[in-house]
C-alpha cells in the first residue's frame, strides 16, 4: 500500500507564522529533552475526533506504554542516594530529571559526548535501512490474530503545527507491537516510535495511536512505514499542504491537492466542538472552511483539524492546527512541621506556562494569613509588599513551557497562641494580560492551615568532598548539608563556605530544584548564601562544582570550611564543619556501569528493553565507551536508544554481535542513564537471554568489578504472561515501605486484572498508597484490614506499573520478627508461566544483636564491641574462652580484651536469655600489608570474589576501596606511601541480620626508627621473627658509643604489635643532639638518624606549647606533632617547622585540653623518610 501524507505549513493570521514556529519548534525538540506542550497532551485527550477516537500523547518515540501518572503528586519518586533525583513524567513514559538538563547530562556539556546524531552510522550485516525494514516486516510478530478483513489496517497519519508526527489506526492486531518509522528520501530514519493496540487512554485492543517528536521537520518525499506485525506493513508518503487560520473572519484558508476531499473540525479548550465538510478543493488548490457561518468564534488556544482521505486505499492524512495561547498554572505547598511564636514559616510556590505561546504581563499575588507578616523570598524578583496583607510579584513575560520554583518566608507574630491550625490557609493567584488562558481552575491555589508550637532553634551544617582525591586542574564536587534538627521552621540563615586554598568555584545548585531556599550574596574564595527561612525537620544538600588550580601539587590537603549563622541556635557546636579529608591526588581513572531489565514482551518474536547507567567515579575526565554483547538470536532495534530526559543515544557501531556507544570524554562525577531495545529474532520458549555490557577506557580499570553488568531473562511461550514482584524498605524501626512491580511480559493483553496484597501479621496499613500507572485504568477494590487490592481494567503486552504503600508495625521494638508480605496478580487460565504470579517478600526486623565489630585480629588481645538490646547482657565465646558484657541503655556494649582470635576461628555472640545466637566465622586468610616501594596496599581475605574491602591508610588521602577477585585477593594503588606507613582495613558482612565488621591493622614493613633523646631510647615496629641491630655513634658517625641486638616480638604497650625497643634491654646510653643512630635488619633493610634539637616551653595558663627545632641538614620544612602522653589525653596537634631554627606552636585550647604541671608532654619531628626524633 502506497499512499500520500500531506505536509502542512500553517500560518495564523493573528500576526503569528505557525509555519516558521512549527519548523523552529521541531528543530528545538531534536536537540533538547522535550516535554510536549499541554494542548496536545491534555486538550486532545478530552475531545473526540472524527471516527470516534481521542488523540492524546499516551506514547512517545521510545515507549510502548500508556501515559502513566503518579496518583500521589505530593510524593515524588526519586532515584538511589548519591545520584541526581528523577521524577516520573507521565507524558514521556520515562523518568525526567528534576534538575536542569545540563546538570543531568553533563555539567560542562561536551557535544561529542552525547551527539544527537552520530555520522556514519554502521549497519554491518544489513545493506541499508530499507533491507532492514523489509526483513523486519517479514518476521511473525506475535501470535496470529484474525482481522475483520485481510487488508493492512487503515493508517491515519498526521502532523501538528507544533512539529509532532501523529499516528492512529483501527483494526490493529491485539497483542502485536506496532513499529512506526519515518525516513527521509535517502532512507535515513528521522522519527521512530512503537505502540500497541489498547496502549492508550480509552483505546480498545484494536485501536492504537502515537505522537512522535521527529529529529527534523518532516518534508515532502519523506515516508512513514508502519509494521503492524503478522506480515502487515503499510507505508505513506508525505506531500505538501498548507493551512492558515484567520481569527478575524473565523475561517481556515489554505491550499491542498486540487479536487481532493477535505473535512475539518474545531475544539474550544474550555468546551465546544464543531464539524465541517466534507468539501471539494477547487482546481487552483485553495480551500476555505467558514466557521463563522456556523456561529463559531475562533479563539487563541483552539485546535483545528483538517482531514484528507486518500482516494485509492482510504488512508487518512490529518493536520492539527493549535492556535497559540498561554495557559498559566500555579501551586503552593507547606513543607510540613510547624511554626513557633516569634519565628518564621516557609511556603513553596510553583508556576508554569503550560500553553504554546508566551504569557505577558504575568503577576502573582500572595495573600498573607493572619498572625503573619512578610519576611522574604527566593524568587529573584523584588515583590511589592507595601500592603501588610499581600505580596505581589510582577514577572513580565513567561515563555511557553517555562516553570519555576521559589520559596516565601513569613514572620510569625510573637503573641501567636500555640495550637493546631492557628495560621490559616495561604492563597496565591496568577494572572496574565495575554488572551487565551483557557483553564482558570489552576490559576489559584490555597494551602492548608499551619500548626503553631513552642520550640527552640537548632540547626547544623556538614560538608564533604567528592572525590576526596581531586587531581590538579580538574573539577569535583563539594556537598554542603544543612539540617533543621527541630520541628519549627527557623530563619533567617546565612551559610558561608570557605573553599580550600587553590580551589575555585564554578557553580552551585540545590540537590532538588524545588528546594531553592537560598539566594547568593557573594562568591569568590567564599560562597555566601542566605535563606529567609528554613523548614522544620528538614535536611537539604547544596552541591558546589569547583576546580583545583592546575599548579596545586599532589598531596596538598584541601580544607573546606562551612559555617552556618542563625539567631538563637541552642547548639553552636555543630554550626561549623571543617572538612580535612581531601588531598590533591594523581590522576585516577575509574568508571562504573550498571544495567537492569526495564520491560519487554518475553516471547518468541518479542522484545526486551534495558536501562544502562554509567558514571565517572574517578578524579579525572576520561574517554570511555560501552560495549554490549548481543545474546544469540537477538538484534538491536534501530533508533530505540534514548537517554533520560529525551534525545536519541544511538550506538556508533551496530553489528550482529555487538553494540558500541562512544561516550567521548566523561567529566568527573558525571554520567548518564539510557534505554534501548533488542528484538527476539530467533528465540524459542525456555531460552535464556543473558545480555552484558562493559565500559572501557584507555586505562587499566581501578575497580574492575563494577566495569561490567549482566542481566538474565527467560523466554516463555506465546500468550498472556503476567508477572509481579515486590521489595521492601525500612522507614525507621516502625514502618515498612513496599514497592510492587506488575507487568505483562506476554504478547496478549489481559483485562480486569486483580492485584491482591496480604500485609504481614503484626502490621497494619497506614492509609496511604500511590501508583505509577494510568490512573484511568486502576481502581482500588478493597483497602482494609490486612488485605489491599486493586483492579486494572487492562494490562497490555510489554506494559509495567508500580504500586507503593506502607505498613506500620504493631511493635517497633520487636526483634528478629519475619514480616512476610505476599502479593498476587490474578492471571488467565492460559497464563504461560503462572509461577511468577505470586511473590512473597520477607523483611526481618532488627536482630537481638545488631552489630559486632572486631579490632586487633590475630594480635593476642582482640577488642570486640557493638549494639544489642538495651539494658541486656551477652556472652561472647571464642575457641579459648567465654567473655561477658553488659549492654547499656542506648544499646552499646564493649569487651576490651577478648584474648587471641585467629582467622578461620568462630566467635559466637549470645544474649543472656539465649536469644541470638550470632555465629561469626573469621575468614581465613585475613591479611594485608602496605608496600612503600610499589605504593600499594595488598591483601587476601578468604571470602571469594566481588567483596568490598575498605582501606584506611594513616597518610594523606589514605582511604581506598577494593573488590576481591576469585581468590579473595585485593589491592589499591596510591600516589605515594611513606616508609613505615600504617593503617587498617575493614570487611563488612551480615549474618542473620547482624552487621559484622572485622578490622585488622596493616603496615609497610620498613625499618623506621624513632629516637627519643630525652629518655635515651630507640624503637621501631617490624614484623615478628626478625633480628635488628642498633648502633649509636658520636656526631662524627664513626665513634661507636654502643650497639645492641634485638629479636622482634609482640610488645604489650603497643597493643601486642610486633617490634623492638631499647627500653626492653639494658641500654644505659645517653643520646645527645648531633649523635647518629644506625639500624639494620636481617632482611638487609637499613635506616639512619642524626639527632636534631627540639626545645619547648609549656604555658599552662594559656595551654600553649612553643619551641624551636634545629636540624639544619634538612632544607625543606619538617612536619611535627605535640603530644600529651596521659591517659585519655587529647589528639596530637600537628605543625610544620623550618628545620633551621624555626619556631613551632601548639594551642591545646583547640582540642579543649588544660595543660597542668606534671603532665608528660612529647614533641617530635618527622624526617622526610619517616624516621622520627623526639
Secondary structure as UniProt FT lines:
FT   STRAND          2..12
FT   TURN            13..15
FT   HELIX           18..29
FT   TURN            30..31
FT   HELIX           39..43
FT   HELIX           44..46
FT   HELIX           50..52
FT   TURN            61..62
FT   STRAND          69..70
FT   TURN            73..74
FT   TURN            81..82
FT   STRAND          86..89
FT   TURN            90..93
FT   STRAND          94..97
FT   HELIX           101..105
FT   TURN            111..113
FT   STRAND          122..123
FT   TURN            124..125
FT   HELIX           129..137
FT   STRAND          155..160
FT   TURN            161..162
FT   STRAND          164..169
FT   TURN            174..175
FT   STRAND          177..183
FT   TURN            185..186
FT   STRAND          189..196
FT   TURN            197..198
FT   TURN            201..202
FT   TURN            205..206
FT   STRAND          208..213
FT   TURN            220..221
FT   STRAND          223..229
FT   TURN            230..231
FT   STRAND          232..246
FT   TURN            247..250
FT   STRAND          251..255
FT   TURN            258..259
FT   STRAND          261..267
FT   TURN            269..270
FT   STRAND          273..280
FT   TURN            283..284
FT   STRAND          286..290
FT   HELIX           292..294
FT   TURN            300..301
FT   STRAND          303..309
FT   TURN            311..313
FT   STRAND          316..322
FT   STRAND          328..334
FT   STRAND          338..339
FT   TURN            341..342
FT   STRAND          344..353
FT   STRAND          359..367
FT   TURN            370..371
FT   STRAND          372..377
FT   TURN            388..389
FT   STRAND          390..398
FT   TURN            400..401
FT   STRAND          403..412
FT   TURN            414..415
FT   STRAND          419..423
FT   STRAND          427..431
FT   TURN            435..436
FT   HELIX           440..442
FT   STRAND          444..446
FT   STRAND          450..452
FT   STRAND          459..466
FT   TURN            468..469
FT   TURN            472..473
FT   STRAND          475..484
FT   STRAND          493..498
FT   TURN            501..502
FT   STRAND          503..510
FT   HELIX           513..515
FT   STRAND          519..522
FT   STRAND          526..531
FT   STRAND          538..548
FT   TURN            550..551
FT   TURN            554..555
FT   STRAND          557..566
FT   TURN            567..568
FT   HELIX           572..574
FT   STRAND          576..583
FT   STRAND          591..601
FT   TURN            604..605
FT   STRAND          607..616
FT   STRAND          622..629
FT   TURN            632..633
FT   STRAND          634..636
FT   TURN            638..639
FT   STRAND          642..643
FT   TURN            644..645
FT   STRAND          653..654
FT   STRAND          658..666
FT   TURN            668..669
FT   STRAND          671..680
FT   TURN            685..686
FT   STRAND          688..697
FT   HELIX           704..706
FT   STRAND          708..714
FT   STRAND          722..730
FT   TURN            732..733
FT   STRAND          735..744
FT   STRAND          750..758
FT   TURN            761..762
FT   STRAND          763..773
FT   HELIX           775..777
FT   STRAND          778..784
FT   TURN            785..786
FT   STRAND          787..795
FT   TURN            797..798
FT   STRAND          800..809
FT   TURN            812..813
FT   STRAND          818..825
FT   TURN            829..830
FT   TURN            832..833
FT   HELIX           834..836
FT   STRAND          838..844
FT   STRAND          849..855
FT   TURN            857..858
FT   STRAND          863..868
FT   TURN            870..871
FT   STRAND          873..878
FT   TURN            879..880
FT   STRAND          881..886
FT   TURN            889..890
FT   STRAND          892..895
FT   TURN            903..904
FT   STRAND          906..911
FT   TURN            912..913
FT   STRAND          918..921
FT   STRAND          926..931
FT   TURN            932..935
FT   STRAND          936..941
FT   TURN            942..943
FT   STRAND          948..953
FT   TURN            956..957
FT   STRAND          959..963
FT   TURN            966..967
FT   STRAND          969..973
FT   TURN            979..980
FT   STRAND          982..991
FT   TURN            992..993
FT   STRAND          994..1004
FT   STRAND          1010..1012
FT   TURN            1013..1016
FT   STRAND          1017..1021
FT   TURN            1024..1025
FT   STRAND          1027..1033
FT   TURN            1035..1036
FT   STRAND          1040..1047
FT   STRAND          1049..1051
FT   HELIX           1052..1054
FT   TURN            1055..1056
FT   STRAND          1057..1061
FT   HELIX           1062..1064
FT   TURN            1073..1074
FT   STRAND          1076..1081
FT   TURN            1082..1083
FT   STRAND          1086..1090
FT   STRAND          1093..1099
FT   TURN            1100..1103
FT   STRAND          1104..1110
FT   TURN            1112..1113
FT   STRAND          1118..1124
FT   TURN            1127..1128
FT   STRAND          1133..1137
FT   STRAND          1140..1147
FT   HELIX           1148..1151
FT   TURN            1157..1158
FT   STRAND          1161..1166
FT   TURN            1168..1169
FT   STRAND          1172..1173
//
